[in-house]
Amino acid sequence: MFERFTTSAREVVRGAVQHAVDTRAEAVGEAELLLALLDRTGSPAAEVLTALGAHGRRASIERSLAEVRRRGGITGADAEALAGLGIDVDEIVARVEEAHGVGALAAAGSTPARAPRRGRRLARRPFSREARSVLERSLRMAVARGDRHIGDEHLLLSLTARPGVAAHVLADHDVTYIQVERALTTRATKG
């Protein structure tokens, strides 16, 4: 499948791995893919994210992703739904952190990466089930659109197409699948 990725899409994947390394995440997930997309400039996805205002709200998006990580993967929408059932996620997180330290839930699914020995490369990071699903879905989206290659725009479409951490955080920042699709269509008709 990776042979069908454009240079830009490959750079997103490499960037996502680097974000996982930088944050000491055990695996590459949707959040890392989203951050790598936000790193891009001059690509189809970067143009769409700029047009939709996501690049201008990067700091807020990063804070939202960090908050989801701190809550052990529970998005704002999830927390709101649980609040409707009388479950206060912030209170639970506070109690867990009081007992086990700040970031205890963030670390629950991952272990800190060891610093590499001098001269050794960083260990590879596996892709989470969700991230693999995003990559596979991007292939299906490219084929459905009649595209021969998978570009970073297909990765962005895939991230926003199904519920997940990235889709929820982007939706909270007014970037949805429908808006991405429309922006890509508009971009294609102009170019």
Residue pairs with C-beta under 8 A, 6 or more apart in sequence:
1 135
1 136
1 139
1 150
2 10
2 13
4 139
4 142
4 148
4 149
4 150
5 13
5 149
5 150
5 151
6 149
6 150
6 151
6 152
8 40
8 43
8 44
8 45
8 151
8 152
9 138
9 149
9 150
9 151
9 152
9 154
9 155
11 36
11 40
11 152
12 33
12 36
12 37
12 40
12 45
12 152
12 155
13 33
13 36
13 135
14 36
15 35
15 36
15 39
15 40
16 28
16 32
16 33
16 35
16 36
16 131
17 28
17 32
17 124
17 125
18 36
19 25
19 28
19 31
19 32
19 35
19 36
20 26
20 27
20 28
20 29
20 32
20 125
21 113
21 122
21 125
23 32
23 69
24 110
24 112
24 113
25 32
25 110
25 125
26 109
26 110
26 111
26 113
26 125
26 126
27 110
27 125
27 126
27 127
27 128
27 131
28 125
28 126
28 127
28 128
28 131
29 127
29 128
29 130
29 131
29 165
30 128
30 130
30 131
30 134
30 159
30 164
30 165
30 166
30 167
31 65
31 68
31 69
31 165
31 166
31 169
32 131
33 131
33 134
33 155
33 159
33 166
34 61
34 65
34 159
34 166
34 169
34 170
35 62
35 65
37 45
37 46
37 49
37 152
37 155
37 156
37 159
38 49
38 54
38 55
38 58
38 61
40 46
40 49
40 152
43 151
43 152
43 153
44 151
44 152
44 153
44 184
44 187
45 151
45 152
45 153
45 155
45 156
46 55
46 152
47 183
47 187
48 153
48 156
48 180
48 183
48 184
48 187
49 55
49 156
49 175
50 56
51 183
51 187
52 174
52 175
52 179
52 180
52 183
53 173
53 174
53 175
54 61
54 170
54 173
54 175
57 173
60 173
61 169
61 170
61 173
64 76
64 169
64 172
64 173
65 165
65 169
67 76
68 74
68 75
68 76
68 165
68 168
68 169
69 106
70 93
70 103
70 105
70 106
71 79
71 89
71 93
71 105
72 93
72 105
72 106
72 108
72 109
73 109
73 165
74 82
74 89
75 165
75 168
75 169
76 168
76 169
76 172
77 168
77 171
77 172
78 89
78 168
79 89
79 90
82 88
82 89
83 89
93 105
96 104
96 105
97 103
97 104
97 105
113 122
113 123
114 123
116 122
116 123
127 135
130 164
130 165
133 162
134 155
134 158
134 159
134 164
134 166
135 155
135 158
137 158
137 161
137 162
138 150
138 154
138 155
138 157
138 158
139 150
139 154
141 154
141 157
141 158
141 161
142 148
142 149
142 150
142 151
142 154
145 154
147 154
153 184
156 180
157 177
157 180
157 181
157 184
159 166
159 167
159 170
160 166
160 167
160 170
160 171
160 175
160 176
160 177
160 180
161 167
161 177
167 177
170 176
